[in-house]
Amino acid sequence: MGTVFHRGRLDGSARVLVIGQDPAQHETIVRRILVGEAGRRVQGFLAKLGITQSYVLVNTFLYSVYGSVKASTRRDPRLVAYRNRWLDALLVGTSVEAVLSLGKSADEAWQLWKATPAGQASSIVHAAVTHPTQPESSSKGDKAKLAAATEKLLQRWNAGLQVLSPAVAHPDAPRSLVLYGSAWAEGDRLPIPLIDFPAGLPAWMREQDGWAKRAGKDDLAKRRNITITVPKGFFRRRSRARRGRQGSL
């Protein structure tokens, strides 16, 4: 349903670049990357680096590629060359001080860029970490597996923080590095700033997940079918608000 390019700052003020994988169902509708639970966890990670707004996030794939991606597709010269043009624009001669890649596809994208002349000339610090929602996808509803996978993810994220934190010389806010525990704690996931969303997006699309779900019997069907559920009472409240405004004219 079209390309989803980025989220964050494209004006040269970004200090941290985050490379994601591909837009999921919520991102496909909102037209920004990492706007669901994964995005809130990433906001928490960035805040631990002192970064509250000076970031830019781009994806490995601009289209949603639900399911696995063949190596021939991942390494298609046309796809890689186009993505590398984005990375060149974001990393060459800019203010970015650190790069974070989320998951295997994102790390592969970084490594392919590092193999280019621009990448080889770059000394920007990079850390590869587990994708934010990998524990949920890998545990398939098993609470014990979820807890174990979450603890493993947070250990990897702590390692990433310790690599990136010294490189972020110009944070948005002073900070002392506080590492994660063995499970998600209060403050580990943060709201996504309003400035990162398209204008006029309803609050229920910003504040919760679950309103968009893929539908279909196989990966191909799920790539092209997304069902949106509007919260109960939303249209009734909107109708009342309109009537109130009309009555006050």
N, C-alpha and C positions, 0 to 999 in steps of 0.2 A: 504493500500500500504506500510505497514511496520511501524516499531516503529520510533518515534521521541523522543529522550531522553532528550536533554537539550540545553542550550545556556549559555555561560559564563565560569567562571573559575572552573576547577576541580582539581587545583593544591594545594588547601589548603589556597589560598589567599583571598577567598571570605569573605566579612564581612556581606553581606546581602543575604539571600535566598528568592527567589520569587517562590511561588507555583502557577502555572497556572491551566488551566482546561484540555484542550485537543488540539491537533494540528488542526488548521483550514486549508483551502485549500492551502494558500500560504506556511504555515509551512510544510505541507505534501510534497510539491514539493522541498522546500529549504532544508529540513531535519534538521531544527533548530526551536525551539519554539519561539513564540512571535516575529516574524520578520515583521509583517505588522503594521497597524495603532495602534493596541493595544500595540505592542512592543515599538513603538516610544513614546507613552504616558507613558509607564512604565519607559523608559529611562529618561524622564523628571521628573518623581516622584523620581527616584533614585538620580538624580542630585541635587534635593532639599535637599537630605540627605548628599550631598557631595560625593556620590558614582558614579564614572564615569567608573570604570572598575572592582572593587573588589566585584563582584556579581556572583551568579549562579542562573539560572532559571530552574526549572523542572516542569513537568506537573502532574496532578492527574492521567490522563490516557495517556499511551504511544502511543495508537492508536487514530486516529480520530474517535470520537463517535458522529457524527453529529445527532442532535435531543436529545431527553430525554434519560436518563439512569435509568433503573429500580433499586429500592433500593437493590434488591437481587444481582444485578450485582455490584453496587457500593460498597457493603459490602462483596463481595465474599472473603472469607479468603485467597485464593491464591493471588488475586490481591492486597489486603491490605498488606499481608505479604511481597510481593515483593517490593511494594512501600515503606514500612517501612524500608526495608533494605537500600534503597537509602537514606532515611531521616536519618537513623542512621549514614551512612557513611558521610553525609554532616553536621551533627549537633553534633555528639558525639565526644568531644575532639578536636574540630576544632576552627577556628577563627571567625565563624559566630556569629554576635552580635544581629541580628534582623531578623525576618521572616515576610514576607508580603504574604498574600494569596488573590488571585483575584477571587471573586465570591463564590457562595455557595458550589460547588463541591470541590474547593480548601480548603475552610475552613473546610469542613467535613474531608478531607484527613488529615489536621493538627490535628483536634480533635481526629481522630482515632490513630494517632501517639502519641499524648499526653496521651492517655490511656495506652500506653505500659510502661514497667518499665523504659526504656530509656527516654521516654517522661516525665514521672512523675518526674524523677530526674533532668530534664532540667529546667533552669530558664531563657532561652532565651526569649526575649520580642517578642511578636507577635501582629500583627494587621490584621484584616480582612476588606477588602474594596470591593466595587462594581467592577465588571469586567470592564476593560477599554472601551469596545465598547458596553456595555449594553444599553446606551441611543439610539444608532442607531438601535439595534435589537428590542428594546421595542417600539420605536416610529413609526416604519413602514412608514417612509417618512413624517410624520406630523411634521412640523417645530416647532409648539408651544409645542408639546409633547417632541420633541427632546431638546429644550431649557430647559424645566422644568426638564427633566431627567438628563441632563448634569449638571445643577446647583446642583441637589440632589447628584449626583455622586461626584462632587468636594467638597461638604460639607463633605461627608464621607471620601474622600481622605485627606482633611485637618485634620480630627480627627485622621486618621492613621499616618499622618506625625508627629503630636504632641505626639503620643505614641512612635513612633520609633526613632525620632530624638535624644532624650537624650540617647538612648541606643547605638547609633553609635559613639563609642569613637575614632575610627580610620578611619575617612573619607579619601578619596583619595585627596580631596581638601578642604581647609577651606571654611566654608559657614555660613551664617546667614539664619535661616529658613524663607523663604518667602512662605506664603500660597497662594493657588489658589483663584481666584475671582469667579464670578458667571458663567463665560464662559471661554472656552479655550483662552489663550492669547499667544502672541509670546514668545517662549522659553519653553512653557509647553510640547511640543513634540519635541524630539531630534532624530537625526539620530542614527541608530544602528551602533556601531563600526565595521569596516571592519574585525577585528580579530574574530568577532563572527560568520562570514559567512564561508561556505566552500570555499576553494581556487578556483578561476576562475569563480565565479558566476557573470553573466553579471550585469552591473549597473542597467538596467531597472528592474531587480528582487529585487534590494536592495532599490531603491529610490521611488517606487510608488506601490500602490495597484491596484487591478482591472484586473491584467493580468491572474489571476486564478479564475475561477468561477465553482461552483458545478452545475451539470446538472442532471435532472431527475424529475420524476413526484411525488416521495415520498422520505421520509428520507433514505430508504434503497438504492434507486437508487443514491441519492445525495452523499451517503457515498462512493460509488465506482466509481463515474464518476466526473472527474475534467477536464474542458476545459481550455487550456492555449492559450492566444492570444499574439503573439509576436508583438512588436511595428512596425508600418508601416516603411518601409525603412531599417529595421535592417539588413536583409540578403543582401540587395544591398550594404550597407556600409561595411559589412564584406567582401563581394566579392571584392570590390574596394581595401580594405586594403590588402587582400591577393595578388592581382595582383601587387600592389605597392611593396610589400616585394619581390615577385618573380623577379620583374624587377630590383631590386637593388642588386640581388645576382651576 
